[in-house]
């Protein structure tokens, strides 16, 4: 395979495209974030990275909490719009006809239209240069009951989640394999060291 070398940059795609809500039920904002991910399992930790000049940056730094709301194909327009408009000038919930749900552990609202919302409490802010990374503990995962099957399992493939890659939004949803499928059935006796 022949390769071409490019200047170092941010080219690790796809990324989740999420709407992060912050503030409280009365005064809130939404910021679209693609620089987010999982950091730890126990305790459950995630991060979002924001530029210091973003309106939501100040809100989150003051309140030390936010909600990560996963986005869907139905929310793609709102996801994009909330990423290019400033909450200083517009009420994003109102303009995009989004609704607020009260969270259980944080004051920031959940976005009702999101199938999954993660209530997060900031534990540390790390200055990385162009962005600051807000490291947060997940206090609660709030899921839309319509995606829970008769066995009580959440069926994420029915959510029609979207991802962001190189300036574009992409629909997800087709499961092609399950974690561990490549070794299942091959080694029935697993070594204790594994």
PyMOL commands that set and color helices and strands:
alter all, ss='L'
color gray80, all
select helices_A, chain A and resi 55-63+73-84+92-95+145-147+156-158
alter helices_A, ss='H'
color red, helices_A
select strands_A, chain A and resi 15-16+18-23+28-33+36-40+45-50+65-70+100-101+110-111+116-127+132-143+162-165+168-171
alter strands_A, ss='S'
color yellow, strands_A
deselect
rebuild
show_as cartoon
